[in-house]
Amino acid sequence: MKGITRTTLIGGGTLVAITLMGYMAGIQPVIASHAQAVLLRGRIAAAEAQIKRLDAEQQQATSQTSALRKELADSSINPDLSTARNQRFSQLAQLAQAIGVELQTVRPGEVSATEHGDSMSIEVTGLGPFADCVELVRRIRTVFPDFGISRLVFRREDDSTARVAFELTWFLGSNGQADPDD
C-alpha cells in the first residue's frame, strides 16, 4: 500500500457527498414530516380532549337548567308585581335623570293577558332638551328589553326644551296571577 492517492480521495469525497445529498434529499424530509405529524397528532388529541370536556360541561349545564326549570314550574312562587313595578319605575326615573330629562308622569295601566303572556301599558311624559328626550327613548329600548314603545310624541316647548310623551308596553311574561295593585 502506497498511500492514499488522489483518485482514492476524490472517490471517498464523492461517496461522502452522495451520502450527504441522499440524507438531505431522502431521509431528512421524512424525519421532518414525521416530527410534524407527531406534533399535529398531539394538537388533535388536545382538541379532542377539549371537545369532550366542553361536551361534558354542556351536558351538565343542560341538566342543571332542566332541573331549575322543573323546580321553577313546580314552585308556587308568585312574584309580587307591585315590588317589581316600583323597582322598574325607579330604574326608569334614574335613567331619565341621568340623561337630563325630568319625568313628569309615570302612570301604569292594567295588566292585560295576551296569547304571548301578560303585559302592562305605562304612560310616561317628560320634559328636557330635545336631544336628551331622543336619547331617553333610545336608551329605554336598550336598558329595558322587556319594554316596547307603542306610542311616541315629541313637542317642542321652546328653543331649548321639548316635551316627550310615550306609551310603553311592559311585557311581564306569563305569571297568570299578577295583580299590579298589590
Secondary structure as UniProt FT lines:
FT   HELIX           6..22
FT   HELIX           23..27
FT   HELIX           28..74
FT   HELIX           81..99
FT   STRAND          102..114
FT   TURN            115..116
FT   STRAND          117..128
FT   HELIX           130..143
FT   TURN            145..146
FT   STRAND          147..156
FT   STRAND          162..173
FT   TURN            180..181
//
